[in-house]
Amino acid sequence: MNEDAKRPCLRIRILFGEIGMIGPGKAELLDRIDRCGSIAAAGREMGMSYKRAWELVGTLNAMFRDPLVESTRGGPGGGGAVLTQAGREVLDLYRALEHDAAMAGAARLDALRSRLKDIPEER
């Protein structure tokens, strides 16, 4: 097993009580919408149905005071989607929190990793 495969990582999920949550999947969807300019294309890249991607965007838009994603309907020129300023800010805050948590927990993650059982390569 190579060292990267044994390297622990944190996956942060932030729960906002009854309002909802944001975690790695929703953050990745926002990243991909930003890159692809399309909710459908972002969902496809993640192996997610069109319906599921739209549901997650709807959930995110309903959770926050301002919408995170704005979309335009398809047509002859096709539709699209963009992150709003609020979307960029929420995504940046989430990514910064991930980074901060990983840095703060690095020593303990390494200590946990050092206690893992060695697994032979052929398995």
C-alpha positions as CSV (number, residue, x, y, z in Angstrom):
1,M,0.0,0.0,0.0
2,N,1.5,3.3,-0.9
3,E,1.8,6.1,1.6
4,D,-0.9,8.3,0.1
5,A,-3.4,5.4,0.4
6,K,-2.7,5.3,4.2
7,R,-2.7,9.0,4.7
8,P,-5.8,9.9,6.7
9,C,-7.9,12.9,5.8
10,L,-10.8,14.7,7.4
11,R,-14.2,14.9,5.7
12,I,-16.0,17.8,7.4
13,R,-19.8,17.9,7.5
14,I,-21.3,21.0,9.1
15,L,-24.8,20.5,10.5
16,F,-27.0,23.5,10.9
17,G,-29.7,21.8,13.0
18,E,-33.0,21.5,11.3
19,I,-31.9,23.9,8.5
20,G,-29.6,21.5,6.8
21,M,-26.0,20.7,6.3
22,I,-23.1,21.1,4.0
23,G,-20.3,18.6,3.5
24,P,-17.9,17.3,1.0
25,G,-20.5,16.2,-1.6
26,K,-22.3,19.6,-1.7
27,A,-19.0,21.4,-1.7
28,E,-17.7,19.3,-4.6
29,L,-21.0,20.0,-6.5
30,L,-20.5,23.7,-6.0
31,D,-16.9,23.5,-7.3
32,R,-18.0,21.6,-10.4
33,I,-20.9,23.9,-11.1
34,D,-18.4,26.8,-10.9
35,R,-16.0,25.0,-13.3
36,C,-18.6,23.5,-15.7
37,G,-21.2,26.3,-15.8
38,S,-23.9,23.7,-15.6
39,I,-25.8,21.9,-12.8
40,A,-26.4,18.9,-15.1
41,A,-22.8,18.7,-16.2
42,A,-21.5,19.0,-12.7
43,G,-23.9,16.2,-11.5
44,R,-22.8,14.0,-14.5
45,E,-19.2,14.3,-13.6
46,M,-20.0,13.2,-10.1
47,G,-22.1,10.2,-11.3
48,M,-25.2,11.9,-9.9
49,S,-28.6,12.1,-11.6
50,Y,-29.8,15.4,-13.0
51,K,-32.7,15.4,-10.5
52,R,-30.4,14.8,-7.5
53,A,-28.0,17.6,-8.5
54,W,-30.9,20.0,-8.8
55,E,-32.3,18.8,-5.4
56,L,-29.0,19.5,-3.8
57,V,-28.8,23.0,-5.3
58,G,-32.3,23.7,-4.2
59,T,-31.4,22.6,-0.7
60,L,-28.3,24.8,-0.6
61,N,-30.2,27.8,-2.0
62,A,-32.9,27.4,0.6
63,M,-30.4,27.0,3.5
64,F,-28.7,30.3,3.1
65,R,-30.0,33.8,3.2
66,D,-28.9,34.4,-0.4
67,P,-28.9,31.8,-3.1
68,L,-25.6,30.1,-3.8
69,V,-26.3,29.1,-7.4
70,E,-28.2,31.0,-10.1
71,S,-29.4,29.1,-13.2
72,T,-30.8,30.0,-16.5
73,R,-33.2,27.8,-18.5
74,G,-32.1,26.0,-21.5
75,G,-33.0,27.0,-25.0
76,P,-31.4,27.4,-28.4
77,G,-28.2,28.7,-26.7
78,G,-28.5,26.3,-23.8
79,G,-28.9,27.1,-20.1
80,G,-26.3,27.4,-17.5
81,A,-25.5,27.9,-13.9
82,V,-23.1,30.1,-11.9
83,L,-22.1,30.5,-8.3
84,T,-23.3,33.7,-6.8
85,Q,-21.1,35.9,-4.7
86,A,-22.7,34.2,-1.7
87,G,-22.0,30.8,-3.2
88,R,-18.3,31.6,-3.6
89,E,-18.1,32.9,-0.1
90,V,-19.8,29.9,1.4
91,L,-17.6,27.5,-0.6
92,D,-14.4,29.5,0.3
93,L,-15.4,29.4,4.0
94,Y,-16.1,25.7,3.9
95,R,-12.7,25.0,2.1
96,A,-10.9,27.2,4.6
97,L,-12.5,25.3,7.5
98,E,-11.4,22.0,6.0
99,H,-7.9,23.3,5.7
100,D,-7.8,24.7,9.2
101,A,-9.2,21.4,10.7
102,A,-6.6,19.3,8.7
103,M,-3.8,21.6,9.9
104,A,-4.9,21.5,13.5
105,G,-5.4,17.8,13.5
106,A,-2.3,16.8,11.5
107,A,-0.3,15.5,14.5
108,R,-3.2,13.4,15.8
109,L,-4.0,12.1,12.3
110,D,-0.4,11.0,12.0
111,A,-0.5,9.3,15.4
112,L,-3.7,7.4,14.3
113,R,-2.0,6.5,11.0
114,S,1.0,5.1,12.9
115,R,-1.3,2.7,14.7
116,L,-2.8,1.2,11.5
117,K,-2.3,-2.5,10.8
118,D,0.1,-3.1,7.9
119,I,-1.7,-4.7,5.0
120,P,0.2,-6.8,2.5
121,E,0.4,-5.3,-1.0
122,E,-1.2,-8.4,-2.7
123,R,-4.5,-7.9,-1.0
